[in-house]
Amino acid sequence: MDIESKGSRAAGDARLERAIILQLLRDDHDPMWSRGQLMTELESEQSEVLEGALRRLEQEGVLGFSEEAAWASRAARRLDELGLIGV
């Protein structure tokens, strides 16, 4: 049972990370997103979960973030331009 909960948590983390990246790469929004905007758009009520996902993605070089905003890295943007990131 413990293994299942870790597996489903990991799947949830991956879904959230994908959702964050897709939000940051949207063409119809400013490249910089506030944490509040991300929480609203992703319908998340747990700031610590969002914070953890942002930290993991930053550590991997996928995005940058500060106290005020998050943004897609140049590498992520380039991969998106090449059509390698899709839904």
Biopython code that builds the backbone (N, CA, C, O; Angstrom):
import numpy as np
from Bio.PDB.StructureBuilder import StructureBuilder

atoms = [
    (1, "MET", "N", (0.831, -1.193, 0.000)),
    (1, "MET", "CA", (0.000, 0.000, 0.000)),
    (1, "MET", "C", (0.868, 1.247, 0.000)),
    (1, "MET", "O", (0.549, 2.211, -0.696)),
    (2, "ASP", "N", (1.937, 1.256, 0.747)),
    (2, "ASP", "CA", (2.837, 2.397, 0.791)),
    (2, "ASP", "C", (3.448, 2.673, -0.571)),
    (2, "ASP", "O", (3.617, 3.831, -0.952)),
    (3, "ILE", "N", (3.783, 1.614, -1.314)),
    (3, "ILE", "CA", (4.355, 1.760, -2.647)),
    (3, "ILE", "C", (3.346, 2.403, -3.583)),
    (3, "ILE", "O", (3.706, 3.261, -4.389)),
    (4, "GLU", "N", (2.079, 1.996, -3.483)),
    (4, "GLU", "CA", (1.052, 2.573, -4.327)),
    (4, "GLU", "C", (0.918, 4.076, -4.099)),
    (4, "GLU", "O", (0.813, 4.838, -5.060)),
    (5, "SER", "N", (0.922, 4.503, -2.864)),
    (5, "SER", "CA", (0.748, 5.923, -2.585)),
    (5, "SER", "C", (1.930, 6.732, -3.119)),
    (5, "SER", "O", (1.748, 7.846, -3.611)),
    (6, "LYS", "N", (3.141, 6.173, -3.023)),
    (6, "LYS", "CA", (4.305, 6.865, -3.578)),
    (6, "LYS", "C", (4.212, 6.933, -5.094)),
    (6, "LYS", "O", (4.559, 7.949, -5.697)),
    (7, "GLY", "N", (3.744, 5.853, -5.711)),
    (7, "GLY", "CA", (3.587, 5.826, -7.160)),
    (7, "GLY", "C", (2.545, 6.811, -7.632)),
    (7, "GLY", "O", (2.761, 7.510, -8.622)),
    (8, "SER", "N", (1.422, 6.882, -6.950)),
    (8, "SER", "CA", (0.382, 7.819, -7.365)),
    (8, "SER", "C", (0.800, 9.258, -7.073)),
    (8, "SER", "O", (0.415, 10.171, -7.804)),
    (9, "ARG", "N", (1.585, 9.471, -6.013)),
    (9, "ARG", "CA", (2.090, 10.816, -5.741)),
    (9, "ARG", "C", (3.058, 11.234, -6.848)),
    (9, "ARG", "O", (3.017, 12.373, -7.313)),
    (10, "ALA", "N", (3.921, 10.320, -7.265)),
    (10, "ALA", "CA", (4.870, 10.620, -8.343)),
    (10, "ALA", "C", (4.125, 10.941, -9.635)),
    (10, "ALA", "O", (4.514, 11.854, -10.363)),
    (11, "ALA", "N", (3.061, 10.202, -9.924)),
    (11, "ALA", "CA", (2.262, 10.473, -11.127)),
    (11, "ALA", "C", (1.601, 11.837, -11.018)),
    (11, "ALA", "O", (1.544, 12.579, -11.998)),
    (12, "GLY", "N", (1.100, 12.174, -9.837)),
    (12, "GLY", "CA", (0.498, 13.491, -9.627)),
    (12, "GLY", "C", (1.514, 14.605, -9.769)),
    (12, "GLY", "O", (1.215, 15.661, -10.327)),
    (13, "ASP", "N", (2.733, 14.369, -9.257)),
    (13, "ASP", "CA", (3.809, 15.352, -9.396)),
    (13, "ASP", "C", (4.140, 15.581, -10.865)),
    (13, "ASP", "O", (4.302, 16.722, -11.298)),
    (14, "ALA", "N", (4.238, 14.502, -11.628)),
    (14, "ALA", "CA", (4.560, 14.613, -13.058)),
    (14, "ALA", "C", (3.457, 15.364, -13.803)),
    (14, "ALA", "O", (3.747, 16.185, -14.673)),
    (15, "ARG", "N", (2.198, 15.091, -13.469)),
    (15, "ARG", "CA", (1.079, 15.813, -14.106)),
    (15, "ARG", "C", (1.158, 17.300, -13.805)),
    (15, "ARG", "O", (0.974, 18.130, -14.695)),
    (16, "LEU", "N", (1.432, 17.634, -12.552)),
    (16, "LEU", "CA", (1.534, 19.040, -12.173)),
    (16, "LEU", "C", (2.706, 19.703, -12.892)),
    (16, "LEU", "O", (2.576, 20.826, -13.380)),
    (17, "GLU", "N", (3.835, 19.029, -12.959)),
    (17, "GLU", "CA", (4.998, 19.592, -13.639)),
    (17, "GLU", "C", (4.703, 19.819, -15.118)),
    (17, "GLU", "O", (5.073, 20.859, -15.663)),
    (18, "ARG", "N", (4.044, 18.863, -15.779)),
    (18, "ARG", "CA", (3.666, 19.050, -17.186)),
    (18, "ARG", "C", (2.726, 20.242, -17.333)),
    (18, "ARG", "O", (2.882, 21.050, -18.249)),
    (19, "ALA", "N", (1.759, 20.350, -16.439)),
    (19, "ALA", "CA", (0.792, 21.450, -16.502)),
    (19, "ALA", "C", (1.489, 22.797, -16.320)),
    (19, "ALA", "O", (1.159, 23.763, -17.007)),
    (20, "ILE", "N", (2.439, 22.865, -15.411)),
    (20, "ILE", "CA", (3.184, 24.111, -15.195)),
    (20, "ILE", "C", (3.933, 24.500, -16.461)),
    (20, "ILE", "O", (3.861, 25.648, -16.899)),
    (21, "ILE", "N", (4.645, 23.555, -17.046)),
    (21, "ILE", "CA", (5.423, 23.844, -18.256)),
    (21, "ILE", "C", (4.516, 24.323, -19.379)),
    (21, "ILE", "O", (4.824, 25.307, -20.051)),
    (22, "LEU", "N", (3.400, 23.633, -19.586)),
    (22, "LEU", "CA", (2.482, 24.043, -20.645)),
    (22, "LEU", "C", (1.932, 25.444, -20.400)),
    (22, "LEU", "O", (1.757, 26.209, -21.348)),
    (23, "GLN", "N", (1.658, 25.791, -19.144)),
    (23, "GLN", "CA", (1.192, 27.148, -18.843)),
    (23, "GLN", "C", (2.266, 28.175, -19.181)),
    (23, "GLN", "O", (1.982, 29.205, -19.792)),
    (24, "LEU", "N", (3.497, 27.886, -18.781)),
    (24, "LEU", "CA", (4.581, 28.841, -19.006)),
    (24, "LEU", "C", (4.903, 29.026, -20.479)),
    (24, "LEU", "O", (5.478, 30.047, -20.857)),
    (25, "LEU", "N", (4.550, 28.075, -21.306)),
    (25, "LEU", "CA", (4.843, 28.153, -22.741)),
    (25, "LEU", "C", (3.672, 28.697, -23.562)),
    (25, "LEU", "O", (3.771, 28.792, -24.785)),
    (26, "ARG", "N", (2.584, 29.050, -22.914)),
    (26, "ARG", "CA", (1.421, 29.569, -23.651)),
    (26, "ARG", "C", (1.770, 30.828, -24.421)),
    (26, "ARG", "O", (2.505, 31.690, -23.939)),
    (27, "ASP", "N", (1.228, 30.918, -25.631)),
    (27, "ASP", "CA", (1.456, 32.100, -26.477)),
    (27, "ASP", "C", (0.545, 33.271, -26.123)),
    (27, "ASP", "O", (0.837, 34.414, -26.474)),
    (28, "ASP", "N", (-0.552, 32.992, -25.431)),
    (28, "ASP", "CA", (-1.536, 34.033, -25.146)),
    (28, "ASP", "C", (-1.373, 34.652, -23.759)),
    (28, "ASP", "O", (-2.313, 35.229, -23.214)),
    (29, "HIS", "N", (-0.185, 34.527, -23.199)),
    (29, "HIS", "CA", (0.072, 35.074, -21.863)),
    (29, "HIS", "C", (1.491, 35.599, -21.818)),
    (29, "HIS", "O", (2.363, 35.124, -22.546)),
    (30, "ASP", "N", (1.717, 36.576, -20.967)),
    (30, "ASP", "CA", (3.056, 37.084, -20.729)),
    (30, "ASP", "C", (3.967, 35.915, -20.336)),
    (30, "ASP", "O", (3.507, 35.007, -19.643)),
    (31, "PRO", "N", (5.237, 35.902, -20.749)),
    (31, "PRO", "CA", (6.133, 34.791, -20.408)),
    (31, "PRO", "C", (6.347, 34.598, -18.903)),
    (31, "PRO", "O", (6.666, 33.495, -18.459)),
    (32, "MET", "N", (6.174, 35.653, -18.130)),
    (32, "MET", "CA", (6.344, 35.572, -16.674)),
    (32, "MET", "C", (4.972, 35.364, -16.027)),
    (32, "MET", "O", (4.018, 36.092, -16.298)),
    (33, "TRP", "N", (4.906, 34.353, -15.171)),
    (33, "TRP", "CA", (3.676, 34.042, -14.450)),
    (33, "TRP", "C", (3.924, 34.214, -12.957)),
    (33, "TRP", "O", (4.927, 33.734, -12.430)),
    (34, "SER", "N", (3.017, 34.894, -12.282)),
    (34, "SER", "CA", (3.122, 34.959, -10.822)),
    (34, "SER", "C", (2.685, 33.610, -10.262)),
    (34, "SER", "O", (1.987, 32.843, -10.926)),
    (35, "ARG", "N", (3.101, 33.337, -9.049)),
    (35, "ARG", "CA", (2.683, 32.082, -8.416)),
    (35, "ARG", "C", (1.172, 32.047, -8.251)),
    (35, "ARG", "O", (0.548, 30.997, -8.410)),
    (36, "GLY", "N", (0.591, 33.184, -7.937)),
    (36, "GLY", "CA", (-0.864, 33.263, -7.808)),
    (36, "GLY", "C", (-1.569, 32.943, -9.117)),
    (36, "GLY", "O", (-2.583, 32.244, -9.127)),
    (37, "GLN", "N", (-1.035, 33.454, -10.219)),
    (37, "GLN", "CA", (-1.628, 33.152, -11.524)),
    (37, "GLN", "C", (-1.546, 31.655, -11.818)),
    (37, "GLN", "O", (-2.510, 31.055, -12.296)),
    (38, "LEU", "N", (-0.391, 31.059, -11.529)),
    (38, "LEU", "CA", (-0.246, 29.619, -11.757)),
    (38, "LEU", "C", (-1.217, 28.832, -10.888)),
    (38, "LEU", "O", (-1.857, 27.895, -11.367)),
    (39, "MET", "N", (-1.332, 29.199, -9.629)),
    (39, "MET", "CA", (-2.240, 28.491, -8.725)),
    (39, "MET", "C", (-3.681, 28.590, -9.224)),
    (39, "MET", "O", (-4.423, 27.607, -9.194)),
    (40, "THR", "N", (-4.073, 29.775, -9.682)),
    (40, "THR", "CA", (-5.437, 29.968, -10.186)),
    (40, "THR", "C", (-5.659, 29.156, -11.451)),
    (40, "THR", "O", (-6.652, 28.437, -11.567)),
    (41, "GLU", "N", (-4.744, 29.269, -12.391)),
    (41, "GLU", "CA", (-4.889, 28.588, -13.681)),
    (41, "GLU", "C", (-4.874, 27.064, -13.519)),
    (41, "GLU", "O", (-5.589, 26.353, -14.224)),
    (42, "LEU", "N", (-4.064, 26.577, -12.594)),
    (42, "LEU", "CA", (-3.948, 25.131, -12.385)),
    (42, "LEU", "C", (-4.945, 24.619, -11.355)),
    (42, "LEU", "O", (-4.969, 23.430, -11.037)),
    (43, "GLU", "N", (-5.764, 25.526, -10.840)),
    (43, "GLU", "CA", (-6.775, 25.191, -9.833)),
    (43, "GLU", "C", (-6.154, 24.456, -8.651)),
    (43, "GLU", "O", (-6.694, 23.467, -8.157)),
    (44, "SER", "N", (-5.016, 24.961, -8.215)),
    (44, "SER", "CA", (-4.288, 24.361, -7.093)),
    (44, "SER", "C", (-4.525, 25.197, -5.846)),
    (44, "SER", "O", (-4.488, 26.426, -5.889)),
    (45, "GLU", "N", (-4.766, 24.521, -4.751)),
    (45, "GLU", "CA", (-4.957, 25.219, -3.484)),
    (45, "GLU", "C", (-3.815, 24.949, -2.522)),
    (45, "GLU", "O", (-3.828, 25.443, -1.394)),
    (46, "GLN", "N", (-2.837, 24.179, -2.943)),
    (46, "GLN", "CA", (-1.727, 23.816, -2.071)),
    (46, "GLN", "C", (-0.449, 24.474, -2.581)),
    (46, "GLN", "O", (0.206, 23.954, -3.485)),
    (47, "SER", "N", (-0.105, 25.597, -2.008)),
    (47, "SER", "CA", (1.073, 26.328, -2.471)),
    (47, "SER", "C", (2.353, 25.533, -2.266)),
    (47, "SER", "O", (3.295, 25.673, -3.046)),
    (48, "GLU", "N", (2.406, 24.695, -1.222)),
    (48, "GLU", "CA", (3.626, 23.919, -0.984)),
    (48, "GLU", "C", (3.837, 22.858, -2.068)),
    (48, "GLU", "O", (4.978, 22.529, -2.393)),
    (49, "VAL", "N", (2.764, 22.328, -2.622)),
    (49, "VAL", "CA", (2.874, 21.346, -3.711)),
    (49, "VAL", "C", (3.380, 22.045, -4.970)),
    (49, "VAL", "O", (4.264, 21.536, -5.659)),
    (50, "LEU", "N", (2.814, 23.212, -5.266)),
    (50, "LEU", "CA", (3.266, 23.998, -6.414)),
    (50, "LEU", "C", (4.727, 24.402, -6.231)),
    (50, "LEU", "O", (5.520, 24.318, -7.168)),
    (51, "GLU", "N", (5.073, 24.829, -5.049)),
    (51, "GLU", "CA", (6.455, 25.231, -4.742)),
    (51, "GLU", "C", (7.425, 24.074, -4.986)),
    (51, "GLU", "O", (8.493, 24.274, -5.564)),
    (52, "GLY", "N", (7.065, 22.879, -4.553)),
    (52, "GLY", "CA", (7.911, 21.707, -4.763)),
    (52, "GLY", "C", (8.107, 21.408, -6.239)),
    (52, "GLY", "O", (9.217, 21.097, -6.672)),
    (53, "ALA", "N", (7.038, 21.503, -7.007)),
    (53, "ALA", "CA", (7.132, 21.253, -8.450)),
    (53, "ALA", "C", (8.004, 22.306, -9.120)),
    (53, "ALA", "O", (8.817, 21.976, -9.984)),
    (54, "LEU", "N", (7.844, 23.570, -8.733)),
    (54, "LEU", "CA", (8.676, 24.635, -9.301)),
    (54, "LEU", "C", (10.157, 24.402, -8.985)),
    (54, "LEU", "O", (11.018, 24.582, -9.846)),
    (55, "ARG", "N", (10.439, 24.005, -7.761)),
    (55, "ARG", "CA", (11.832, 23.735, -7.366)),
    (55, "ARG", "C", (12.437, 22.581, -8.166)),
    (55, "ARG", "O", (13.574, 22.663, -8.630)),
    (56, "ARG", "N", (11.661, 21.503, -8.321)),
    (56, "ARG", "CA", (12.173, 20.361, -9.094)),
    (56, "ARG", "C", (12.455, 20.764, -10.532)),
    (56, "ARG", "O", (13.494, 20.407, -11.088)),
    (57, "LEU", "N", (11.536, 21.503, -11.135)),
    (57, "LEU", "CA", (11.718, 21.920, -12.526)),
    (57, "LEU", "C", (12.881, 22.903, -12.671)),
    (57, "LEU", "O", (13.594, 22.882, -13.674)),
    (58, "GLU", "N", (13.068, 23.750, -11.682)),
    (58, "GLU", "CA", (14.208, 24.672, -11.724)),
    (58, "GLU", "C", (15.523, 23.892, -11.611)),
    (58, "GLU", "O", (16.477, 24.180, -12.334)),
    (59, "GLN", "N", (15.575, 22.930, -10.727)),
    (59, "GLN", "CA", (16.787, 22.133, -10.548)),
    (59, "GLN", "C", (17.164, 21.389, -11.821)),
    (59, "GLN", "O", (18.343, 21.135, -12.067)),
    (60, "GLU", "N", (16.178, 21.041, -12.624)),
    (60, "GLU", "CA", (16.425, 20.333, -13.879)),
    (60, "GLU", "C", (16.682, 21.298, -15.046)),
    (60, "GLU", "O", (16.971, 20.856, -16.158)),
    (61, "GLY", "N", (16.578, 22.595, -14.803)),
    (61, "GLY", "CA", (16.843, 23.573, -15.851)),
    (61, "GLY", "C", (15.682, 23.838, -16.792)),
    (61, "GLY", "O", (15.866, 24.411, -17.866)),
    (62, "VAL", "N", (14.484, 23.421, -16.391)),
    (62, "VAL", "CA", (13.312, 23.580, -17.248)),
    (62, "VAL", "C", (12.698, 24.977, -17.122)),
    (62, "VAL", "O", (12.118, 25.495, -18.076)),
    (63, "LEU", "N", (12.829, 25.570, -15.955)),
    (63, "LEU", "CA", (12.263, 26.899, -15.730)),
    (63, "LEU", "C", (13.098, 27.658, -14.721)),
    (63, "LEU", "O", (13.971, 27.107, -14.050)),
    (64, "GLY", "N", (12.801, 28.926, -14.641)),
    (64, "GLY", "CA", (13.377, 29.770, -13.613)),
    (64, "GLY", "C", (12.234, 30.322, -12.776)),
    (64, "GLY", "O", (11.109, 30.445, -13.261)),
    (65, "PHE", "N", (12.515, 30.652, -11.528)),
    (65, "PHE", "CA", (11.477, 31.297, -10.721)),
    (65, "PHE", "C", (12.108, 32.086, -9.594)),
    (65, "PHE", "O", (13.226, 31.825, -9.150)),
    (66, "SER", "N", (11.339, 33.058, -9.157)),
    (66, "SER", "CA", (11.742, 33.919, -8.061)),
    (66, "SER", "C", (10.546, 34.044, -7.121)),
    (66, "SER", "O", (9.541, 33.354, -7.291)),
    (67, "GLU", "N", (10.659, 34.911, -6.150)),
    (67, "GLU", "CA", (9.526, 35.136, -5.240)),
    (67, "GLU", "C", (8.308, 35.651, -6.005)),
    (67, "GLU", "O", (7.170, 35.355, -5.639)),
    (68, "GLU", "N", (8.547, 36.416, -7.058)),
    (68, "GLU", "CA", (7.453, 37.065, -7.776)),
    (68, "GLU", "C", (6.902, 36.276, -8.954)),
    (68, "GLU", "O", (5.705, 36.347, -9.232)),
    (69, "ALA", "N", (7.757, 35.518, -9.660)),
    (69, "ALA", "CA", (7.304, 34.944, -10.926)),
    (69, "ALA", "C", (8.041, 33.662, -11.284)),
    (69, "ALA", "O", (9.073, 33.320, -10.707)),
    (70, "ALA", "N", (7.463, 32.966, -12.267)),
    (70, "ALA", "CA", (8.093, 31.785, -12.865)),
    (70, "ALA", "C", (8.075, 31.981, -14.369)),
    (70, "ALA", "O", (7.192, 32.654, -14.901)),
    (71, "TRP", "N", (9.052, 31.391, -15.061)),
    (71, "TRP", "CA", (9.157, 31.525, -16.510)),
    (71, "TRP", "C", (9.843, 30.283, -17.072)),
    (71, "TRP", "O", (10.630, 29.631, -16.387)),
    (72, "ALA", "N", (9.534, 29.966, -18.326)),
    (72, "ALA", "CA", (10.157, 28.826, -18.992)),
    (72, "ALA", "C", (11.601, 29.181, -19.333)),
    (72, "ALA", "O", (11.905, 30.324, -19.677)),
    (73, "SER", "N", (12.486, 28.192, -19.233)),
    (73, "SER", "CA", (13.895, 28.417, -19.588)),
    (73, "SER", "C", (14.026, 28.586, -21.099)),
    (73, "SER", "O", (13.117, 28.243, -21.855)),
    (74, "ARG", "N", (15.156, 29.111, -21.523)),
    (74, "ARG", "CA", (15.417, 29.253, -22.959)),
    (74, "ARG", "C", (15.407, 27.885, -23.633)),
    (74, "ARG", "O", (14.911, 27.750, -24.752)),
    (75, "ALA", "N", (15.945, 26.877, -22.967)),
    (75, "ALA", "CA", (15.969, 25.525, -23.537)),
    (75, "ALA", "C", (14.545, 24.992, -23.735)),
    (75, "ALA", "O", (14.240, 24.410, -24.776)),
    (76, "ALA", "N", (13.681, 25.189, -22.744)),
    (76, "ALA", "CA", (12.300, 24.725, -22.868)),
    (76, "ALA", "C", (11.600, 25.457, -24.004)),
    (76, "ALA", "O", (10.862, 24.845, -24.777)),
    (77, "ARG", "N", (11.825, 26.758, -24.108)),
    (77, "ARG", "CA", (11.214, 27.533, -25.197)),
    (77, "ARG", "C", (11.694, 27.040, -26.563)),
    (77, "ARG", "O", (10.905, 26.937, -27.502)),
    (78, "ARG", "N", (12.983, 26.738, -26.669)),
    (78, "ARG", "CA", (13.533, 26.260, -27.940)),
    (78, "ARG", "C", (12.945, 24.901, -28.311)),
    (78, "ARG", "O", (12.596, 24.669, -29.469)),
    (79, "LEU", "N", (12.835, 24.009, -27.341)),
    (79, "LEU", "CA", (12.223, 22.709, -27.598)),
    (79, "LEU", "C", (10.782, 22.879, -28.066)),
    (79, "LEU", "O", (10.321, 22.153, -28.948)),
    (80, "ASP", "N", (10.075, 23.836, -27.477)),
    (80, "ASP", "CA", (8.703, 24.119, -27.889)),
    (80, "ASP", "C", (8.676, 24.647, -29.325)),
    (80, "ASP", "O", (7.832, 24.234, -30.120)),
    (81, "GLU", "N", (9.593, 25.556, -29.660)),
    (81, "GLU", "CA", (9.680, 26.088, -31.031)),
    (81, "GLU", "C", (9.934, 24.978, -32.045)),
    (81, "GLU", "O", (9.429, 25.034, -33.166)),
    (82, "LEU", "N", (10.707, 23.979, -31.662)),
    (82, "LEU", "CA", (11.015, 22.858, -32.551)),
    (82, "LEU", "C", (9.884, 21.830, -32.617)),
    (82, "LEU", "O", (9.982, 20.837, -33.338)),
    (83, "GLY", "N", (8.819, 22.073, -31.868)),
    (83, "GLY", "CA", (7.680, 21.179, -31.893)),
    (83, "GLY", "C", (7.888, 19.907, -31.092)),
    (83, "GLY", "O", (7.190, 18.916, -31.306)),
    (84, "LEU", "N", (8.828, 19.926, -30.186)),
    (84, "LEU", "CA", (9.117, 18.736, -29.397)),
    (84, "LEU", "C", (8.324, 18.671, -28.102)),
    (84, "LEU", "O", (8.361, 17.660, -27.401)),
    (85, "ILE", "N", (7.609, 19.738, -27.781)),
    (85, "ILE", "CA", (6.758, 19.751, -26.593)),
    (85, "ILE", "C", (5.330, 19.873, -27.095)),
    (85, "ILE", "O", (4.999, 20.830, -27.794)),
    (86, "GLY", "N", (4.497, 18.934, -26.753)),
    (86, "GLY", "CA", (3.116, 18.963, -27.194)),
    (86, "GLY", "C", (2.212, 18.317, -26.180)),
    (86, "GLY", "O", (2.667, 17.691, -25.223)),
    (87, "VAL", "N", (0.944, 18.474, -26.397)),
    (87, "VAL", "CA", (-0.040, 17.909, -25.478)),
    (87, "VAL", "C", (-0.385, 16.511, -25.922)),
    (87, "VAL", "O", (-1.201, 15.845, -25.285)),
]
sb = StructureBuilder()
sb.init_structure("model")
sb.init_model(0)
sb.init_chain("A")
sb.init_seg("    ")
for serial, (resi, resn, name, xyz) in enumerate(atoms, 1):
    if name == "N":
        sb.init_residue(resn, " ", resi, " ")
    sb.init_atom(name, np.array(xyz, "f"), 0.0, 1.0, " ", f" {name:<3s}", serial, name[0])
structure = sb.get_structure()
